[in-house]
Every structure is written in C-alpha cells, then in structure tokens.
Amino acid sequence: MSLILQIETATASCSVALSQNGNVIALKELNERNVHAEVITLFIEEVLKAAGFTYAQLDAVAVSSGPGSYTGLRIGVSTAKGLCYALDKSLIAVETLEAMTDGMIAQSGDSIAAGTLFCPMIDARRMEVYTAVFNASGERVKATAAEIIDGDSFADLLEQQQIVFFGDGAAKCREAITHPNAIFVDDFVNSAAHLSKRALQKLNNKSFEDVAYFEPFYLKDFIAGKKQP
C-alpha cells in the first residue's frame, strides 16, 4: 500500500489530497486567492482525519512544484518540506503543468479526439502565461516557458491538430488565439488530486527530492510590486 499526501498551491487554488495506491481517498480545497497560509495545515489535518490515517502512516509527501504564484509555491513547498523533515518522509515534486494536464485528460474522458494536444496555462501578468504543450498521453510536446500570447502563438501546431487550452491563464488568451482548432475550457481548477498519477510513479521509482535543498520551479525571478497607498 502506498499513501501519499499531495499539496497544490501554485495558483489561486489551495488544495490538499490523500491518495492510496494512486486513488484519491480524501480531498479538501478552496479556490480563493491569498488563503493558502491560513488554511493549508488545517486542510492537511482534515484529509488525514477523514481518511482515518495518521502522519506516521504516510509514505511520502508530494507537492506541486511550479511554475506558478511565487508566494503560493513558497507556502506549499515549505509546508511539504517541513512535514518531510519532521516525519522523516520522502519528498516528491510534480511539475504543476504536468499535473494540470493529467487532470484535464481525466476530465475530458472519452471525448478526446485523436491527436488532440493539451496546453495548460497559468496566469503570469498582462498577456503572459506559464505554459507547455502535451499530447493525449501526457507526454511533453513543447517545453515549459513563460510566453507572451498573441495571434501567432501556437500557430504551427494549430494548423495540424486541435489544442485544448485550460487553466487560470487561458481565458485572457481567447481573444488572441482565434484559430478554429483552438478549444478553450473554462471550468478547470487546479487540484491536488491531479498529482496522483505522477506522484505514484515517482514513489515507485524512488524519484525523491533532497528535502534540504529543493526549491520550487519559479521559471522567472520574483519581482516585488510597490504597495498601493
């Protein structure tokens, strides 16, 4: 039996899941900005209690590692590392865009057309998003990058196949990407449940992070904004 605590804080969603053998058995989440630090430890306690397990029974802690919100990532990764250090558990990192894609593929079910690509988008600022492209098997087709979206974005891929755009950065790109092969999904929300597949694979492969030195995948340097009066 494998028991993994999964933490997702890379976007506005603060989500905690408990998976057993790759299946989510408890989930607690809130899609609201700036609540992560306030609720994350409560969510962890609640999912463990709901499933009837203790911290000591965990095999590993998995965390959504970015890219995404600088503050959100710091909170999630710091919490995961603190738990791993205190409990002497293994730390697993799952790239946020990979986890999002697994979630979208599962959400799409049998409705996926042959050759469809998936493009998760996390809002960065203005017309910039953190993004990548994956095929229907969850394999990477286009590398993770911070991209400024315009009318030519993904044009070469859209000429050949449909692309599903989703995530909290997708809506603002709808007016720029107007190709008929572009499909926009509005109801997708990041969830710790989406980490299950890759977290279990990494646990089985013993692909763990160094708890002392692991850092989130920020992709860009943090730039502090001026506080408004």
C-alpha positions as CSV (number, residue, x, y, z in Angstrom):
1,M,0.0,0.0,0.0
2,S,1.2,3.5,-0.9
3,L,-0.1,6.5,1.0
4,I,0.8,10.0,-0.4
5,L,-0.2,13.4,0.9
6,Q,-0.5,15.8,-2.0
7,I,-0.3,19.6,-1.9
8,E,-1.3,22.1,-4.6
9,T,-0.7,25.8,-4.0
10,A,0.8,27.0,-7.3
11,T,-2.3,29.1,-8.3
12,A,-5.4,30.6,-6.5
13,S,-6.5,27.1,-5.5
14,C,-5.3,25.8,-2.2
15,S,-5.8,22.0,-2.4
16,V,-4.7,19.0,-0.3
17,A,-5.4,15.4,-1.2
18,L,-4.6,12.0,0.2
19,S,-4.1,9.2,-2.3
20,Q,-3.8,5.5,-1.7
21,N,-2.3,3.4,-4.5
22,G,-2.9,6.3,-6.9
23,N,-6.5,6.8,-6.0
24,V,-7.7,9.9,-4.1
25,I,-9.4,8.9,-0.8
26,A,-9.8,12.4,0.7
27,L,-9.7,15.9,-0.7
28,K,-10.0,19.4,0.7
29,E,-9.7,22.5,-1.4
30,L,-10.6,26.2,-1.7
31,N,-10.3,28.2,-4.9
32,E,-9.6,31.6,-3.4
33,R,-6.6,33.9,-3.6
34,N,-4.4,34.6,-0.6
35,V,-5.8,31.9,1.8
36,H,-3.0,29.3,1.4
37,A,-1.1,30.2,4.5
38,E,-4.2,30.4,6.6
39,V,-5.8,27.0,5.6
40,I,-3.2,24.6,4.4
41,T,-2.3,23.0,7.7
42,L,-6.0,22.7,8.6
43,F,-6.7,21.0,5.2
44,I,-3.9,18.5,5.8
45,E,-5.3,17.6,9.2
46,E,-8.8,17.3,7.8
47,V,-7.9,14.9,4.9
48,L,-5.9,12.6,7.2
49,K,-8.7,12.6,9.8
50,A,-11.4,12.0,7.1
51,A,-9.5,9.0,5.7
52,G,-8.6,7.6,9.1
53,F,-4.8,7.8,8.8
54,T,-2.0,9.4,10.8
55,Y,1.0,11.4,9.7
56,A,3.2,8.4,10.6
57,Q,1.5,6.2,8.1
58,L,2.4,8.4,5.1
59,D,4.9,7.0,2.6
60,A,5.7,10.4,1.1
61,V,4.6,14.0,0.6
62,A,4.1,15.2,-3.0
63,V,3.9,18.9,-3.9
64,S,3.1,20.8,-7.0
65,S,6.5,22.4,-7.7
66,G,5.6,25.2,-10.2
67,P,5.7,27.3,-12.2
68,G,3.0,29.5,-10.7
69,S,2.5,32.0,-7.9
70,Y,5.7,32.8,-6.1
71,T,4.0,33.1,-2.7
72,G,1.8,30.1,-3.3
73,L,4.7,27.9,-4.3
74,R,6.7,29.1,-1.3
75,I,3.9,28.2,1.1
76,G,3.2,24.7,-0.5
77,V,6.9,23.7,-0.8
78,S,7.8,25.0,2.7
79,T,4.9,23.0,4.2
80,A,5.8,19.9,2.3
81,K,9.5,20.1,3.3
82,G,8.6,20.8,6.9
83,L,6.5,17.7,7.1
84,C,9.1,15.5,5.4
85,Y,11.8,16.8,7.7
86,A,9.8,16.3,10.9
87,L,8.3,12.9,9.9
88,D,11.4,11.6,8.1
89,K,9.3,11.1,4.9
90,S,10.3,11.3,1.2
91,L,9.6,14.4,-0.8
92,I,8.1,14.1,-4.3
93,A,7.9,17.1,-6.7
94,V,5.4,17.1,-9.6
95,E,5.6,20.0,-12.1
96,T,2.4,21.9,-12.0
97,L,1.7,22.0,-15.7
98,E,2.2,18.2,-15.9
99,A,-0.3,17.7,-13.1
100,M,-2.8,20.1,-14.7
101,T,-2.6,18.1,-18.0
102,D,-3.2,14.8,-16.2
103,G,-6.3,16.4,-14.6
104,M,-7.6,17.8,-17.9
105,I,-7.1,14.5,-19.7
106,A,-9.0,12.7,-17.0
107,Q,-11.7,15.4,-17.0
108,S,-12.1,15.0,-20.8
109,G,-12.6,11.3,-20.7
110,D,-13.6,9.6,-23.9
111,S,-14.4,12.9,-25.6
112,I,-10.8,13.5,-26.7
113,A,-10.4,13.5,-30.5
114,A,-7.4,11.6,-31.9
115,G,-4.3,13.7,-32.0
116,T,-5.6,16.4,-29.6
117,L,-3.0,18.4,-27.7
118,F,-3.3,20.0,-24.3
119,C,-2.0,23.4,-23.3
120,P,-2.2,24.2,-19.6
121,M,-1.9,28.0,-18.9
122,I,-1.1,29.7,-15.6
123,D,-1.7,33.4,-15.4
124,A,1.6,35.4,-15.1
125,R,0.7,39.0,-15.9
126,R,-0.8,41.0,-18.7
127,M,-0.7,38.7,-21.7
128,E,2.0,36.4,-20.3
129,V,1.4,32.9,-19.2
130,Y,3.4,29.9,-17.9
131,T,2.6,27.2,-20.4
132,A,3.7,24.0,-22.2
133,V,2.1,21.5,-24.6
134,F,1.4,17.8,-24.0
135,N,-0.2,15.1,-26.1
136,A,-3.1,12.9,-25.0
137,S,-0.8,10.5,-23.2
138,G,0.6,13.3,-21.0
139,E,3.9,13.4,-22.9
140,R,5.5,16.8,-23.4
141,V,5.4,18.2,-26.9
142,K,6.5,21.8,-26.2
143,A,8.8,22.8,-23.3
144,T,7.6,24.8,-20.3
145,A,8.1,28.5,-20.8
146,A,6.8,32.0,-19.9
147,E,5.2,33.2,-23.1
148,I,3.5,36.4,-24.2
149,I,0.5,35.3,-26.1
150,D,-0.5,36.9,-29.4
151,G,-2.3,35.9,-32.6
152,D,0.6,33.8,-33.8
153,S,1.0,31.8,-30.6
154,F,0.9,28.0,-31.3
155,A,0.0,28.7,-34.9
156,D,2.2,25.9,-36.3
157,L,0.6,23.3,-34.0
158,L,-3.0,24.6,-34.5
159,E,-2.6,24.1,-38.3
160,Q,-2.3,20.4,-37.7
161,Q,-4.4,19.5,-34.7
162,Q,-6.8,20.7,-32.1
163,I,-5.4,22.2,-28.9
164,V,-7.3,22.3,-25.6
165,F,-6.3,25.5,-23.7
166,F,-7.2,25.5,-20.0
167,G,-6.1,26.9,-16.6
168,D,-6.4,30.3,-15.0
169,G,-4.3,31.9,-17.7
170,A,-6.4,30.6,-20.6
171,A,-9.4,32.9,-20.6
172,K,-7.4,36.1,-21.3
173,C,-5.9,34.4,-24.4
174,R,-9.2,33.6,-26.0
175,E,-9.3,36.8,-28.0
176,A,-5.8,36.4,-29.2
177,I,-5.9,32.8,-30.2
178,T,-8.9,32.5,-32.7
179,H,-7.9,29.5,-34.8
180,P,-10.8,27.1,-35.3
181,N,-8.7,24.3,-33.8
182,A,-8.3,26.2,-30.5
183,I,-10.7,24.8,-27.8
184,F,-11.0,26.8,-24.5
185,V,-12.1,25.1,-21.3
186,D,-13.5,27.5,-18.7
187,D,-14.3,25.2,-15.8
188,F,-10.9,23.7,-15.0
189,V,-9.5,24.3,-11.5
190,N,-6.1,23.1,-10.2
191,S,-6.4,20.3,-7.7
192,A,-4.0,18.3,-5.5
193,A,-5.9,15.3,-6.9
194,H,-4.2,15.8,-10.2
195,L,-0.8,14.9,-8.7
196,S,-1.8,11.3,-8.0
197,K,-0.6,9.6,-11.2
198,R,2.9,11.1,-11.4
199,A,3.4,11.1,-7.6
200,L,2.8,7.3,-7.5
201,Q,5.2,6.8,-10.4
202,K,7.9,8.7,-8.6
203,L,7.3,6.9,-5.4
204,N,7.6,3.5,-7.2
205,N,10.8,4.7,-9.0
206,K,12.1,6.2,-5.7
207,S,12.5,9.6,-7.6
208,F,12.7,11.8,-4.5
209,E,13.9,15.4,-3.9
210,D,16.5,16.5,-1.4
211,V,14.5,18.0,1.4
212,A,17.2,20.4,2.5
213,Y,17.9,21.9,-0.9
214,F,14.8,21.5,-3.0
215,E,13.3,24.8,-4.3
216,P,10.2,25.5,-6.3
217,F,10.3,25.9,-10.1
218,Y,9.7,29.6,-10.3
219,L,10.6,29.9,-14.0
220,K,11.1,33.7,-13.6
221,D,12.7,35.8,-10.9
222,F,10.3,37.3,-8.3
223,I,9.7,41.0,-8.7
224,A,8.1,42.7,-5.8
225,G,5.4,45.2,-6.6
226,K,5.0,48.5,-4.8
227,K,2.4,48.6,-2.1
228,Q,-0.5,50.8,-3.1
229,P,-1.5,53.5,-0.7
